[in-house]
Amino acid sequence: MAKVKVTQVRGKSGATKRQIATLEALGIRKIHHSVEVELTPVVKGMIDKVLHLVTVEEIK
């Protein structure tokens, strides 16, 4: 599986409780915090739900 780096770039203040829980499940704690995760179908779905709050970079 490919790995991706997910970084939060926008605040959680306008997000729904479900979106905040998704960020926490990804392991993202605050703005400019990054995590590296395996790009599985489950993680891809989680990223799609909070794509307006994060940036995604592929790691080679």
mmCIF file of the N, C-alpha and C atoms, coordinates in Angstrom:
data_MODEL
# 
_entry.id   MODEL 
# 
loop_
_atom_site.group_PDB 
_atom_site.id 
_atom_site.type_symbol 
_atom_site.label_atom_id 
_atom_site.label_alt_id 
_atom_site.label_comp_id 
_atom_site.label_asym_id 
_atom_site.label_entity_id 
_atom_site.label_seq_id 
_atom_site.pdbx_PDB_ins_code 
_atom_site.Cartn_x 
_atom_site.Cartn_y 
_atom_site.Cartn_z 
_atom_site.occupancy 
_atom_site.B_iso_or_equiv 
_atom_site.pdbx_formal_charge 
_atom_site.auth_seq_id 
_atom_site.auth_comp_id 
_atom_site.auth_asym_id 
_atom_site.auth_atom_id 
_atom_site.pdbx_PDB_model_num 
ATOM 1   N N  . MET A 1 1  ? 0.833   -1.188 0.000  1.00 0.00 ? 1  MET A N  1 
ATOM 2   C CA . MET A 1 1  ? 0.000   0.000  0.000  1.00 0.00 ? 1  MET A CA 1 
ATOM 3   C C  . MET A 1 1  ? 0.881   1.257  0.000  1.00 0.00 ? 1  MET A C  1 
ATOM 4   N N  . ALA A 1 2  ? 0.358   2.297  -0.582 1.00 0.00 ? 2  ALA A N  1 
ATOM 5   C CA . ALA A 1 2  ? 1.051   3.583  -0.605 1.00 0.00 ? 2  ALA A CA 1 
ATOM 6   C C  . ALA A 1 2  ? 0.876   4.272  0.741  1.00 0.00 ? 2  ALA A C  1 
ATOM 7   N N  . LYS A 1 3  ? 1.838   5.117  1.079  1.00 0.00 ? 3  LYS A N  1 
ATOM 8   C CA . LYS A 1 3  ? 1.726   5.924  2.289  1.00 0.00 ? 3  LYS A CA 1 
ATOM 9   C C  . LYS A 1 3  ? 1.462   7.358  1.889  1.00 0.00 ? 3  LYS A C  1 
ATOM 10  N N  . VAL A 1 4  ? 0.692   8.054  2.694  1.00 0.00 ? 4  VAL A N  1 
ATOM 11  C CA . VAL A 1 4  ? 0.412   9.462  2.457  1.00 0.00 ? 4  VAL A CA 1 
ATOM 12  C C  . VAL A 1 4  ? 0.661   10.250 3.737  1.00 0.00 ? 4  VAL A C  1 
ATOM 13  N N  . LYS A 1 5  ? 0.995   11.511 3.552  1.00 0.00 ? 5  LYS A N  1 
ATOM 14  C CA . LYS A 1 5  ? 1.180   12.428 4.669  1.00 0.00 ? 5  LYS A CA 1 
ATOM 15  C C  . LYS A 1 5  ? -0.025  13.352 4.690  1.00 0.00 ? 5  LYS A C  1 
ATOM 16  N N  . VAL A 1 6  ? -0.754  13.356 5.790  1.00 0.00 ? 6  VAL A N  1 
ATOM 17  C CA . VAL A 1 6  ? -1.961  14.165 5.940  1.00 0.00 ? 6  VAL A CA 1 
ATOM 18  C C  . VAL A 1 6  ? -1.664  15.273 6.943  1.00 0.00 ? 6  VAL A C  1 
ATOM 19  N N  . THR A 1 7  ? -1.885  16.519 6.528  1.00 0.00 ? 7  THR A N  1 
ATOM 20  C CA . THR A 1 7  ? -1.599  17.676 7.372  1.00 0.00 ? 7  THR A CA 1 
ATOM 21  C C  . THR A 1 7  ? -2.853  18.525 7.492  1.00 0.00 ? 7  THR A C  1 
ATOM 22  N N  . GLN A 1 8  ? -3.200  18.895 8.717  1.00 0.00 ? 8  GLN A N  1 
ATOM 23  C CA . GLN A 1 8  ? -4.356  19.769 8.924  1.00 0.00 ? 8  GLN A CA 1 
ATOM 24  C C  . GLN A 1 8  ? -3.936  21.199 8.615  1.00 0.00 ? 8  GLN A C  1 
ATOM 25  N N  . VAL A 1 9  ? -4.702  21.883 7.750  1.00 0.00 ? 9  VAL A N  1 
ATOM 26  C CA . VAL A 1 9  ? -4.368  23.252 7.365  1.00 0.00 ? 9  VAL A CA 1 
ATOM 27  C C  . VAL A 1 9  ? -5.463  24.253 7.721  1.00 0.00 ? 9  VAL A C  1 
ATOM 28  N N  . ARG A 1 10 ? -6.630  23.773 8.114  1.00 0.00 ? 10 ARG A N  1 
ATOM 29  C CA . ARG A 1 10 ? -7.714  24.662 8.521  1.00 0.00 ? 10 ARG A CA 1 
ATOM 30  C C  . ARG A 1 10 ? -8.227  24.230 9.885  1.00 0.00 ? 10 ARG A C  1 
ATOM 31  N N  . GLY A 1 11 ? -8.784  25.173 10.620 1.00 0.00 ? 11 GLY A N  1 
ATOM 32  C CA . GLY A 1 11 ? -9.261  24.913 11.965 1.00 0.00 ? 11 GLY A CA 1 
ATOM 33  C C  . GLY A 1 11 ? -10.502 24.046 12.016 1.00 0.00 ? 11 GLY A C  1 
ATOM 34  N N  . LYS A 1 12 ? -10.745 23.457 13.193 1.00 0.00 ? 12 LYS A N  1 
ATOM 35  C CA . LYS A 1 12 ? -11.886 22.576 13.400 1.00 0.00 ? 12 LYS A CA 1 
ATOM 36  C C  . LYS A 1 12 ? -13.129 23.320 13.879 1.00 0.00 ? 12 LYS A C  1 
ATOM 37  N N  . SER A 1 13 ? -13.020 24.617 14.110 1.00 0.00 ? 13 SER A N  1 
ATOM 38  C CA . SER A 1 13 ? -14.111 25.340 14.759 1.00 0.00 ? 13 SER A CA 1 
ATOM 39  C C  . SER A 1 13 ? -15.421 25.290 13.978 1.00 0.00 ? 13 SER A C  1 
ATOM 40  N N  . GLY A 1 14 ? -15.388 25.255 12.654 1.00 0.00 ? 14 GLY A N  1 
ATOM 41  C CA . GLY A 1 14 ? -16.616 25.203 11.872 1.00 0.00 ? 14 GLY A CA 1 
ATOM 42  C C  . GLY A 1 14 ? -17.013 23.798 11.468 1.00 0.00 ? 14 GLY A C  1 
ATOM 43  N N  . ALA A 1 15 ? -16.234 22.812 11.885 1.00 0.00 ? 15 ALA A N  1 
ATOM 44  C CA . ALA A 1 15 ? -16.490 21.428 11.479 1.00 0.00 ? 15 ALA A CA 1 
ATOM 45  C C  . ALA A 1 15 ? -17.556 20.782 12.361 1.00 0.00 ? 15 ALA A C  1 
ATOM 46  N N  . THR A 1 16 ? -18.181 19.751 11.833 1.00 0.00 ? 16 THR A N  1 
ATOM 47  C CA . THR A 1 16 ? -19.169 19.016 12.614 1.00 0.00 ? 16 THR A CA 1 
ATOM 48  C C  . THR A 1 16 ? -18.463 18.084 13.597 1.00 0.00 ? 16 THR A C  1 
ATOM 49  N N  . LYS A 1 17 ? -19.223 17.567 14.553 1.00 0.00 ? 17 LYS A N  1 
ATOM 50  C CA . LYS A 1 17 ? -18.659 16.634 15.528 1.00 0.00 ? 17 LYS A CA 1 
ATOM 51  C C  . LYS A 1 17 ? -18.095 15.397 14.834 1.00 0.00 ? 17 LYS A C  1 
ATOM 52  N N  . ARG A 1 18 ? -18.762 14.966 13.784 1.00 0.00 ? 18 ARG A N  1 
ATOM 53  C CA . ARG A 1 18 ? -18.331 13.786 13.045 1.00 0.00 ? 18 ARG A CA 1 
ATOM 54  C C  . ARG A 1 18 ? -16.988 14.035 12.344 1.00 0.00 ? 18 ARG A C  1 
ATOM 55  N N  . GLN A 1 19 ? -16.810 15.232 11.773 1.00 0.00 ? 19 GLN A N  1 
ATOM 56  C CA . GLN A 1 19 ? -15.548 15.577 11.115 1.00 0.00 ? 19 GLN A CA 1 
ATOM 57  C C  . GLN A 1 19 ? -14.413 15.698 12.133 1.00 0.00 ? 19 GLN A C  1 
ATOM 58  N N  . ILE A 1 20 ? -14.690 16.258 13.290 1.00 0.00 ? 20 ILE A N  1 
ATOM 59  C CA . ILE A 1 20 ? -13.685 16.366 14.347 1.00 0.00 ? 20 ILE A CA 1 
ATOM 60  C C  . ILE A 1 20 ? -13.278 14.974 14.808 1.00 0.00 ? 20 ILE A C  1 
ATOM 61  N N  . ALA A 1 21 ? -14.232 14.067 14.956 1.00 0.00 ? 21 ALA A N  1 
ATOM 62  C CA . ALA A 1 21 ? -13.933 12.694 15.351 1.00 0.00 ? 21 ALA A CA 1 
ATOM 63  C C  . ALA A 1 21 ? -13.096 11.994 14.284 1.00 0.00 ? 21 ALA A C  1 
ATOM 64  N N  . THR A 1 22 ? -13.346 12.294 13.020 1.00 0.00 ? 22 THR A N  1 
ATOM 65  C CA . THR A 1 22 ? -12.563 11.701 11.934 1.00 0.00 ? 22 THR A CA 1 
ATOM 66  C C  . THR A 1 22 ? -11.124 12.180 11.996 1.00 0.00 ? 22 THR A C  1 
ATOM 67  N N  . LEU A 1 23 ? -10.908 13.461 12.244 1.00 0.00 ? 23 LEU A N  1 
ATOM 68  C CA . LEU A 1 23 ? -9.548  13.981 12.392 1.00 0.00 ? 23 LEU A CA 1 
ATOM 69  C C  . LEU A 1 23 ? -8.824  13.297 13.550 1.00 0.00 ? 23 LEU A C  1 
ATOM 70  N N  . GLU A 1 24 ? -9.517  13.129 14.664 1.00 0.00 ? 24 GLU A N  1 
ATOM 71  C CA . GLU A 1 24 ? -8.916  12.465 15.818 1.00 0.00 ? 24 GLU A CA 1 
ATOM 72  C C  . GLU A 1 24 ? -8.593  11.008 15.505 1.00 0.00 ? 24 GLU A C  1 
ATOM 73  N N  . ALA A 1 25 ? -9.458  10.345 14.748 1.00 0.00 ? 25 ALA A N  1 
ATOM 74  C CA . ALA A 1 25 ? -9.224  8.951  14.379 1.00 0.00 ? 25 ALA A CA 1 
ATOM 75  C C  . ALA A 1 25 ? -8.009  8.825  13.455 1.00 0.00 ? 25 ALA A C  1 
ATOM 76  N N  . LEU A 1 26 ? -7.777  9.841  12.637 1.00 0.00 ? 26 LEU A N  1 
ATOM 77  C CA . LEU A 1 26 ? -6.589  9.846  11.784 1.00 0.00 ? 26 LEU A CA 1 
ATOM 78  C C  . LEU A 1 26 ? -5.324  10.138 12.590 1.00 0.00 ? 26 LEU A C  1 
ATOM 79  N N  . GLY A 1 27 ? -5.480  10.685 13.784 1.00 0.00 ? 27 GLY A N  1 
ATOM 80  C CA . GLY A 1 27 ? -4.333  10.991 14.635 1.00 0.00 ? 27 GLY A CA 1 
ATOM 81  C C  . GLY A 1 27 ? -3.889  12.437 14.553 1.00 0.00 ? 27 GLY A C  1 
ATOM 82  N N  . ILE A 1 28 ? -4.704  13.275 13.944 1.00 0.00 ? 28 ILE A N  1 
ATOM 83  C CA . ILE A 1 28 ? -4.365  14.692 13.797 1.00 0.00 ? 28 ILE A CA 1 
ATOM 84  C C  . ILE A 1 28 ? -4.881  15.446 15.012 1.00 0.00 ? 28 ILE A C  1 
ATOM 85  N N  . ARG A 1 29 ? -3.993  16.216 15.639 1.00 0.00 ? 29 ARG A N  1 
ATOM 86  C CA . ARG A 1 29 ? -4.343  16.881 16.895 1.00 0.00 ? 29 ARG A CA 1 
ATOM 87  C C  . ARG A 1 29 ? -4.646  18.367 16.738 1.00 0.00 ? 29 ARG A C  1 
ATOM 88  N N  . LYS A 1 30 ? -3.865  19.088 15.917 1.00 0.00 ? 30 LYS A N  1 
ATOM 89  C CA . LYS A 1 30 ? -4.036  20.530 15.799 1.00 0.00 ? 30 LYS A CA 1 
ATOM 90  C C  . LYS A 1 30 ? -3.574  20.992 14.421 1.00 0.00 ? 30 LYS A C  1 
ATOM 91  N N  . ILE A 1 31 ? -3.744  22.277 14.143 1.00 0.00 ? 31 ILE A N  1 
ATOM 92  C CA . ILE A 1 31 ? -3.357  22.829 12.848 1.00 0.00 ? 31 ILE A CA 1 
ATOM 93  C C  . ILE A 1 31 ? -1.851  22.652 12.641 1.00 0.00 ? 31 ILE A C  1 
ATOM 94  N N  . HIS A 1 32 ? -1.477  22.301 11.429 1.00 0.00 ? 32 HIS A N  1 
ATOM 95  C CA . HIS A 1 32 ? -0.096  22.050 10.994 1.00 0.00 ? 32 HIS A CA 1 
ATOM 96  C C  . HIS A 1 32 ? 0.492   20.777 11.582 1.00 0.00 ? 32 HIS A C  1 
ATOM 97  N N  . HIS A 1 33 ? -0.325  19.936 12.195 1.00 0.00 ? 33 HIS A N  1 
ATOM 98  C CA . HIS A 1 33 ? 0.128   18.631 12.667 1.00 0.00 ? 33 HIS A CA 1 
ATOM 99  C C  . HIS A 1 33 ? -0.017  17.647 11.520 1.00 0.00 ? 33 HIS A C  1 
ATOM 100 N N  . SER A 1 34 ? 1.010   16.826 11.306 1.00 0.00 ? 34 SER A N  1 
ATOM 101 C CA . SER A 1 34 ? 1.012   15.871 10.203 1.00 0.00 ? 34 SER A CA 1 
ATOM 102 C C  . SER A 1 34 ? 1.116   14.450 10.719 1.00 0.00 ? 34 SER A C  1 
ATOM 103 N N  . VAL A 1 35 ? 0.510   13.532 9.987  1.00 0.00 ? 35 VAL A N  1 
ATOM 104 C CA . VAL A 1 35 ? 0.634   12.110 10.264 1.00 0.00 ? 35 VAL A CA 1 
ATOM 105 C C  . VAL A 1 35 ? 0.865   11.375 8.956  1.00 0.00 ? 35 VAL A C  1 
ATOM 106 N N  . GLU A 1 36 ? 1.580   10.265 9.036  1.00 0.00 ? 36 GLU A N  1 
ATOM 107 C CA . GLU A 1 36 ? 1.793   9.410  7.881  1.00 0.00 ? 36 GLU A CA 1 
ATOM 108 C C  . GLU A 1 36 ? 0.966   8.147  8.082  1.00 0.00 ? 36 GLU A C  1 
ATOM 109 N N  . VAL A 1 37 ? 0.123   7.843  7.100  1.00 0.00 ? 37 VAL A N  1 
ATOM 110 C CA . VAL A 1 37 ? -0.767  6.685  7.198  1.00 0.00 ? 37 VAL A CA 1 
ATOM 111 C C  . VAL A 1 37 ? -0.719  5.877  5.914  1.00 0.00 ? 37 VAL A C  1 
ATOM 112 N N  . GLU A 1 38 ? -1.025  4.589  6.033  1.00 0.00 ? 38 GLU A N  1 
ATOM 113 C CA . GLU A 1 38 ? -1.171  3.719  4.865  1.00 0.00 ? 38 GLU A CA 1 
ATOM 114 C C  . GLU A 1 38 ? -2.477  4.083  4.168  1.00 0.00 ? 38 GLU A C  1 
ATOM 115 N N  . LEU A 1 39 ? -2.468  4.164  2.861  1.00 0.00 ? 39 LEU A N  1 
ATOM 116 C CA . LEU A 1 39 ? -3.654  4.554  2.111  1.00 0.00 ? 39 LEU A CA 1 
ATOM 117 C C  . LEU A 1 39 ? -4.510  3.325  1.797  1.00 0.00 ? 39 LEU A C  1 
ATOM 118 N N  . THR A 1 40 ? -5.299  2.923  2.775  1.00 0.00 ? 40 THR A N  1 
ATOM 119 C CA . THR A 1 40 ? -6.253  1.832  2.606  1.00 0.00 ? 40 THR A CA 1 
ATOM 120 C C  . THR A 1 40 ? -7.592  2.443  2.202  1.00 0.00 ? 40 THR A C  1 
ATOM 121 N N  . PRO A 1 41 ? -8.522  1.640  1.731  1.00 0.00 ? 41 PRO A N  1 
ATOM 122 C CA . PRO A 1 41 ? -9.837  2.187  1.371  1.00 0.00 ? 41 PRO A CA 1 
ATOM 123 C C  . PRO A 1 41 ? -10.534 2.891  2.541  1.00 0.00 ? 41 PRO A C  1 
ATOM 124 N N  . VAL A 1 42 ? -10.361 2.386  3.743  1.00 0.00 ? 42 VAL A N  1 
ATOM 125 C CA . VAL A 1 42 ? -10.985 2.998  4.920  1.00 0.00 ? 42 VAL A CA 1 
ATOM 126 C C  . VAL A 1 42 ? -10.395 4.375  5.178  1.00 0.00 ? 42 VAL A C  1 
ATOM 127 N N  . VAL A 1 43 ? -9.068  4.468  5.152  1.00 0.00 ? 43 VAL A N  1 
ATOM 128 C CA . VAL A 1 43 ? -8.396  5.747  5.399  1.00 0.00 ? 43 VAL A CA 1 
ATOM 129 C C  . VAL A 1 43 ? -8.709  6.730  4.280  1.00 0.00 ? 43 VAL A C  1 
ATOM 130 N N  . LYS A 1 44 ? -8.794  6.261  3.038  1.00 0.00 ? 44 LYS A N  1 
ATOM 131 C CA . LYS A 1 44 ? -9.131  7.142  1.928  1.00 0.00 ? 44 LYS A CA 1 
ATOM 132 C C  . LYS A 1 44 ? -10.515 7.746  2.126  1.00 0.00 ? 44 LYS A C  1 
ATOM 133 N N  . GLY A 1 45 ? -11.461 6.955  2.598  1.00 0.00 ? 45 GLY A N  1 
ATOM 134 C CA . GLY A 1 45 ? -12.797 7.472  2.883  1.00 0.00 ? 45 GLY A CA 1 
ATOM 135 C C  . GLY A 1 45 ? -12.787 8.506  3.988  1.00 0.00 ? 45 GLY A C  1 
ATOM 136 N N  . MET A 1 46 ? -11.970 8.279  5.013  1.00 0.00 ? 46 MET A N  1 
ATOM 137 C CA . MET A 1 46 ? -11.860 9.242  6.111  1.00 0.00 ? 46 MET A CA 1 
ATOM 138 C C  . MET A 1 46 ? -11.279 10.560 5.608  1.00 0.00 ? 46 MET A C  1 
ATOM 139 N N  . ILE A 1 47 ? -10.254 10.466 4.765  1.00 0.00 ? 47 ILE A N  1 
ATOM 140 C CA . ILE A 1 47 ? -9.625  11.671 4.220  1.00 0.00 ? 47 ILE A CA 1 
ATOM 141 C C  . ILE A 1 47 ? -10.614 12.430 3.336  1.00 0.00 ? 47 ILE A C  1 
ATOM 142 N N  . ASP A 1 48 ? -11.401 11.715 2.543  1.00 0.00 ? 48 ASP A N  1 
ATOM 143 C CA . ASP A 1 48 ? -12.386 12.367 1.670  1.00 0.00 ? 48 ASP A CA 1 
ATOM 144 C C  . ASP A 1 48 ? -13.402 13.176 2.475  1.00 0.00 ? 48 ASP A C  1 
ATOM 145 N N  . LYS A 1 49 ? -13.756 12.715 3.672  1.00 0.00 ? 49 LYS A N  1 
ATOM 146 C CA . LYS A 1 49 ? -14.748 13.408 4.500  1.00 0.00 ? 49 LYS A CA 1 
ATOM 147 C C  . LYS A 1 49 ? -14.224 14.707 5.093  1.00 0.00 ? 49 LYS A C  1 
ATOM 148 N N  . VAL A 1 50 ? -12.892 14.828 5.250  1.00 0.00 ? 50 VAL A N  1 
ATOM 149 C CA . VAL A 1 50 ? -12.310 16.036 5.850  1.00 0.00 ? 50 VAL A CA 1 
ATOM 150 C C  . VAL A 1 50 ? -11.329 16.712 4.896  1.00 0.00 ? 50 VAL A C  1 
ATOM 151 N N  . LEU A 1 51 ? -11.496 16.490 3.604  1.00 0.00 ? 51 LEU A N  1 
ATOM 152 C CA . LEU A 1 51 ? -10.557 17.006 2.607  1.00 0.00 ? 51 LEU A CA 1 
ATOM 153 C C  . LEU A 1 51 ? -10.479 18.533 2.613  1.00 0.00 ? 51 LEU A C  1 
ATOM 154 N N  . HIS A 1 52 ? -11.541 19.202 3.011  1.00 0.00 ? 52 HIS A N  1 
ATOM 155 C CA . HIS A 1 52 ? -11.537 20.661 3.066  1.00 0.00 ? 52 HIS A CA 1 
ATOM 156 C C  . HIS A 1 52 ? -10.717 21.195 4.244  1.00 0.00 ? 52 HIS A C  1 
ATOM 157 N N  . LEU A 1 53 ? -10.324 20.323 5.173  1.00 0.00 ? 53 LEU A N  1 
ATOM 158 C CA . LEU A 1 53 ? -9.542  20.728 6.341  1.00 0.00 ? 53 LEU A CA 1 
ATOM 159 C C  . LEU A 1 53 ? -8.080  20.308 6.273  1.00 0.00 ? 53 LEU A C  1 
ATOM 160 N N  . VAL A 1 54 ? -7.738  19.439 5.347  1.00 0.00 ? 54 VAL A N  1 
ATOM 161 C CA . VAL A 1 54 ? -6.396  18.849 5.308  1.00 0.00 ? 54 VAL A CA 1 
ATOM 162 C C  . VAL A 1 54 ? -5.792  18.952 3.906  1.00 0.00 ? 54 VAL A C  1 
ATOM 163 N N  . THR A 1 55 ? -4.457  18.751 3.863  1.00 0.00 ? 55 THR A N  1 
ATOM 164 C CA . THR A 1 55 ? -3.773  18.536 2.587  1.00 0.00 ? 55 THR A CA 1 
ATOM 165 C C  . THR A 1 55 ? -3.187  17.147 2.633  1.00 0.00 ? 55 THR A C  1 
ATOM 166 N N  . VAL A 1 56 ? -3.058  16.531 1.458  1.00 0.00 ? 56 VAL A N  1 
ATOM 167 C CA . VAL A 1 56 ? -2.577  15.162 1.362  1.00 0.00 ? 56 VAL A CA 1 
ATOM 168 C C  . VAL A 1 56 ? -1.406  15.124 0.381  1.00 0.00 ? 56 VAL A C  1 
ATOM 169 N N  . GLU A 1 57 ? -0.284  14.522 0.829  1.00 0.00 ? 57 GLU A N  1 
ATOM 170 C CA . GLU A 1 57 ? 0.886   14.360 -0.031 1.00 0.00 ? 57 GLU A CA 1 
ATOM 171 C C  . GLU A 1 57 ? 1.246   12.888 -0.067 1.00 0.00 ? 57 GLU A C  1 
ATOM 172 N N  . GLU A 1 58 ? 1.562   12.397 -1.258 1.00 0.00 ? 58 GLU A N  1 
ATOM 173 C CA . GLU A 1 58 ? 1.988   11.011 -1.388 1.00 0.00 ? 58 GLU A CA 1 
ATOM 174 C C  . GLU A 1 58 ? 3.453   10.905 -0.994 1.00 0.00 ? 58 GLU A C  1 
ATOM 175 N N  . ILE A 1 59 ? 3.785   9.865  -0.240 1.00 0.00 ? 59 ILE A N  1 
ATOM 176 C CA . ILE A 1 59 ? 5.159   9.603  0.170  1.00 0.00 ? 59 ILE A CA 1 
ATOM 177 C C  . ILE A 1 59 ? 5.664   8.446  -0.657 1.00 0.00 ? 59 ILE A C  1 
ATOM 178 N N  . LYS A 1 60 ? 6.856   8.615  -1.234 1.00 0.00 ? 60 LYS A N  1 
ATOM 179 C CA . LYS A 1 60 ? 7.405   7.563  -2.082 1.00 0.00 ? 60 LYS A CA 1 
ATOM 180 C C  . LYS A 1 60 ? 8.460   6.770  -1.351 1.00 0.00 ? 60 LYS A C  1 
# 
